[in-house]
Amino acid sequence: MTDVIDPPIELASDGHDEHHDVHHGPTGILKWMTTTDHKIIGLSYTVTSVIMLVIGGLFAEIIRAQLATPNGHLVSLAQYNELFTMHGSVMIYLFAGPFAFGGLANVIVPIQIGAPDMAFPRLNALSYWLYLTGAITMLLGFFTSGGAANFGWVAYAPLSNSLNTPGAGADLWIGGLLLTGFSAIFTGVNLTATIFYLRAPGMTMFRMPIFTWNMLVTAILILLAFPVLTAGLIMLYCDRHFGTHIFSTAGGGVPVLWQHIFWFWGHPEVYILALPFFGMATEIIAVFSKKPVFGYKSMVFATLSIGALSLGVWAHHMFTTGVVLLPFFSIMSLLIAVPTGIKIFNWIGTMWRGELWFSTAMLMALGFLFTFLIGGLTGVYLASPPLDFFTHDTYFVVAHFHSIVMALVLAGMGGLYYWGPKITGYMLNEKLGKAQFWLLFIGTQVFTLPQYILGLDGMPRRVALYIHNPQWKMLNDWSTFGAVLVGISTIIFVINVGYSWKKYPAGDNPWDAQTLEWFTTSPPPHHNFYRLPQIRSERPTWDYNHPEHKSLAHGAGTGVLHEPPLAATVVAVLEHGQEEDGPIAGATE
Amino acid sequence: MRVEAKILLSLGAFFGVMCAVYWNWSLENAGGVMMFAGMLLCFLPGSYYYWWSRRMKARPEDDPNSTQSEGAGVVGSFPSTSIFPFMLGMAAFLVVLALVFGIWFLVPGLALAVWAFLGATAEGRRGGHV
């Protein structure tokens, strides 16, 4: 790192440019295949996962078209099973996770903490190749004679055994999941090691941006959860092909064990998906309110406690099996609402009396906040066993988690609009972006809200046909209409990328942002930095650009946080619009 | 280093408490074992970090008042480009296809894997400076 980080006196970077820009290496496709640069790998991840979003979205549109009429004939019942299975699998395994921890995190986290690259660059490249081949493996199922996997994205035993689901599609699903699982584990190792060992001098743990904190907790959760899934998949494969009876009663096995294993991975996975997007929303809201993150330390604590609690809630997906400890899982699930509530409180506190700038990224983050609140609150209902018994496997549950994941899509799109200029060096068109936001936001509500009513009315999930009931038909039509709006918004995004291609140069710091990634050039050079500022708070770039408004709340002098108790802070914010002895609110900026 | 250790140790401690409560209350083994393993998975690196944090002085990134020049020096040696991750990925792909389409896929898969392992190791020794 000799030339990567200079003493702060040498602020002129010209002398070092040519040293870094001259790189004799392979070009073209060979460059892509041999790269170990976290930015190129992260961009590959992002592009691949957005392609997966489009594929999974296409499945969703077909599903909704089928459900637009009670007795639809668009697809056969067997094809419908494949479609909803692969829609869930593609979106969960191949889009949401890799987009967050492989795509944006891969690019942004090392730059945010002032590192030259990820800790294990070649392992990082291997993660991408495993992800890509895993995605191809899973989708190959559509080209086999038996079709793709069709047992639902959860692959419950005994439905997933070789008698009930023969054929290559299911095995390809297992194989693809093994590959992407290892890819996730390697990324988790990489992120943890990078955050623990490659921070720039002065970047103490409690000065890391919230996005990096969230990625750290995500990475730890990946390491706790994904090996369990991998083990479970190997057991499932053995059951299917080697005659073991781990998940079948015939040989003394326990089918519900699969559910335990799957959800012991599956519920932390929900937070593995969600936490990165929480981090993106936090960064965006802080920057576009021109304020530091409100309650930084409580935000970190909330993230850590969501991570801690997430390991003890898995069986709330299994309430109706009748063999799980209801009170324990109900209490733990309800407890998660507390840190999540702290986060929502802090997001609102960050915006409070800030100088709001409603760019596309900010709108996406606000849309996330709203949609996530709906999804989160219905999650609190579902944590209560009596309500869960009533709504289990109905469209209420479908609507609940689609509110959540669509909130994540909103935040992720916000992340693309916010960090896209840093990654590519060019901005996206704001007008098209806002059109995309409104279609995506309204479409999301139009497609999820009717599903809540359908679910309470008793419509089961995973069905291709339903009874002739005018109200159900109307609600399903609204839901389909909303899905079409969401589809159009995605098309607008693709159009926007093409339309804005190399059109609006971004500059180093187009948003007047706060964290370290905005200190370097856009796109960043090989090994990220020509120079680094002194890091004295959690927003070094802001301090450097606005010496008159330095933020000194965190780690001033001693590294001890001098935050007033939460209640006092609230009062202070309400009265003065800023934290008591905390950072200066950007409202006066 | 101390903060990193504390995070992992306190996560592990929380999982330990949760595991004790859950296992004694539910008498269900799968979840109990998995939570216990989760606790160990936090304690293992956590105690390692804690052990080191007692024996080393604060790194520049742990010191809130350090300057950028304190971080100068070589971080490690990495090859700037490498084909072996790609080869290893393709090898894993072939091995997984062997699980589905036929055991003969293992032959090119494992051959490619061995080649990539050897190549990556040799490349790691040659290195390059960052």
Interface residues (C-beta under 8 A of the other chain):
Chain A: M1 T2 V4 I5 D6 P7 P8 H23 G25 P26 K31 M33 T34 T35 T36 D37 P116 D117 P121 R122 L123 N124 A125 L126 Y128 W129 L130 L132 T133 I136 T137 A168 D171 L172 I174 G175 G176 L178 L179 F182 F196 L198 R199 A200 P201 G202 M203 T204 M205 F206 R207 I220 L223 L224 V228 Y237 L257 H260 I261 F264 L304 G307 A308 L311 G312 W314 A315 V323 V324 L325 F328 M332 H526 H527 R531 L532 P533 Q534 R536 G555 G557 T558 G559
Chain B: V3 E4 I7 L8 L11 F14 F15 M18 V21 Y22 W25 S26 E28 A30 G31 M34 M35 G38 L41 C42 Y49 P60 E61 D62 D63 P64 N65 S66 T67 Q68 S69 E70 G71 A72 G73 V74 V75 F78 P79 S80 T81 S82 I83 F84 P85 F86 L88 G89 M90 A92 F93 V96 L97 L99 V100 F101 A120 H129 V130
